[in-house]
Amino acid sequence: MINRVLIAGSGQGGFQAAASLRQEGFEGEIVLLGDEPGLPYQRPPLSKTYLKEGNGDRLLFRNADFFEKNAIRLEDGRRLAAIDRMDRGIVLDDGRRLAYDHLILALGARNRRLPLPGIDLANVLNLRTLADADIIRAHLAASSSLVVIGGGFIGLEIAATARAIGLHVTVLEATARLMSRVVSQPISDYFLAAHRGSGVDIRLNALAARIVDDGAGRVCEVELAGGERIAADLVLVSAGVLPNAEIAEAAGLYVHDGIRVNDLLATEDAAISAIGDCASFPFGHDGIQTRLESVQNAVDQAKCVARRLVGHAEPYAKVPWFWSDQAGDKLQMAGLTAGADHHVVRGSHAEGRLSVLCFRREELVGVETVNVGGDHMAARRLLGWEEPLTLERAQSAAFDLAALMKAGA
């Protein structure tokens, strides 16, 4: 019988797990551990509205009364140090031990650290936490030029914000296109034009080799692999993340690009589940192990585990979706489009709207949209259908995704 659930991690997944347990009628003890001080908060706005507005209260999931009312014990500013599977307990960084009947690992991820000379200079920053965002806001206000290393979601969102407040911004992307790991070529091309149109200097196939010290412990330039130097009084490193799975691995759980779980999000230890950015789960018809960095994924996995713990187990099979706001455009994605071998494109950068239907072996696997909310919502429903959309049908000149969904066929 489960009387006490410990949740390690108070981000989107961890908070949702605690809230969903109460919503599902769990009456036992819930302990939520967070390694940052204060109430749990949302991370996605950190690279968007928070950098502009700086209103921390708007980030909170709930105020303190919510935790008291729902009898959720929040241990903030405390880090999980070890898991004792034999005795079903954990050790905190202050040496305390807490017992559990079930442990939910919602440990998230951390920023990848690049092995660059100069990476530790005072004004070389990265974004993961609220404290990081506060530091970046202060530096943006006092800087005139920013170099962003990495052309992914976070780097481009911050680049757009910095450019909007007047900084000279350069983005260095090591590959041949922006966001190459997660979006199709047409979407990359759209945002390349959008950022360049707003005045951001985008460098593709540009590998940073060194961050140059001004002699006083601050950056003054970034040197590229070919020897070119770009002036900068601020550098943001946004080179992807790594799952926080080392503690699980030390406890003997199987880890490979995240903590391995089954379709119920349970590890090989029946008393431990893992969710969110730190978990690798079977996805799709083929059951390919997948790890997603997504608010939707963390939230839906938390709900799935909560239902299982109160006796309503069902496999996790939600359609993943993502979003990013950049340079005045809203990018929305449904499904997983990596490995798509054919694209059907509607719209263009000139029109200010774009929909890209992504197919693999004649079957729709995802839809990427820019400023076409109707197509995005239709795609999320369509990808949940048992009967997939065919490439032949999508290539019809008269094809309309939103209209298809309204017709229910």
C-alpha positions, 0 to 999 in steps of 0.5 A: 500500500502506498502511504507516502510519495516522494517527488524529487524535482519541483519543476513542471513534472514534479509539481504536476505529479503532486497536484494530480495525486491530490486531484485523483484522490490520493490521501497519503503523504506527499513530499515535493523536493526542489533544489531551488529555494522558494515556490515552484515556478514555470521555466518556459517564460524565462527566455521570453516574457520574463526577460522583458518584464521581470515579474517573478510572481507570474511564473509561480504555478500556485501560491503558498496557500495551495500547498498548505490546502492540499497537504503537499509538503514542500522541501525547497532548497534541498537536493536529492543526494542518493537513493537507497532502494533496499530500504526505500529511502532517499538521502538529501544533501543535508544528510537527512533520510526520508522514507518512501513507498513510491518515488517519482523522479522528476529530476529534469535536465541541465545545460550542456557545458562546452569545453571552450577556453574562456567559458568561465569568464564573468559575463559568459552566461547560460539560462536554466533557472530563475536566478540565471534569468535575473542575471541575464536581465541585468547584463542585457540592460548594461550591454550593447553586444551579445553573442549567442552560441547555439541556434536552438530554441532558447538561444534564438528566443533570447537573441530575439529579446536582446535584439528587440531592446537594441543590442547588436546580436550575433548567433553562432550555429555549428550546423548548416541550419537553425534548430536542426535537431528538432524542425524541418528545413522549411521551418529553419529557413523561415526563422533564418529569414525572420531573425536576419530581417530583425537585424540579428547576425546569424552565422551558420556552420560557425564553430566557436573556438575560444572566448577571449578575455579582455584581461580583467576576467570579462569577455571581449570577443568570441573567436571562431574556428577559422580565426575570425573574431566577433566583438561581444560584451556578453555571451550566452551559451545555449548548446543543449541539455543533458538529463539529470540521471546520475543519481538514478544510475548510481542506485542501479537503475538502467540509464541510457539518454535518461532513466529508462522506463516502460510504457507506464513510466515505471522503472525496473524498480516497481517503487520508482517512476521517472517523468519529464526531461530525465526519462526515456520512454517507449514512443509510438507504434515501434516503441522506440525509446525517446526522451523529450524536453517538453512542458506538455510531456512532463505534465502528461507523464505526471498525470499518467503516473498519478493515475497509476498510483491510485489504481488507474494504470494506462500506457502513456501515449500522448501526442507530443507538442511544443512551441517557441516564440521568436522574433514576433512569430509563434512556432508550434509543433505536434508530433516528432518530425525528426527523420521525416523523408517528405514534407508538404509545405503551405505558406511562406515567410513572405505571407507570415504564416507556414504549415509543414506536414512531415511524413515518414514512409507515407505516414504523417508523423508531425506538423510544424506551423508558424502563426497558423494556430488552427492547423496546429490544433487540428494536427494535435487531434489528427495525430491521435487518430488511428487512421493516419493521414496519407502523403497522397491526400496531403499533396492535393492542391485543395487540401486544408488541414483545419477544414479536414478536422472540422469535417471530422474526416 
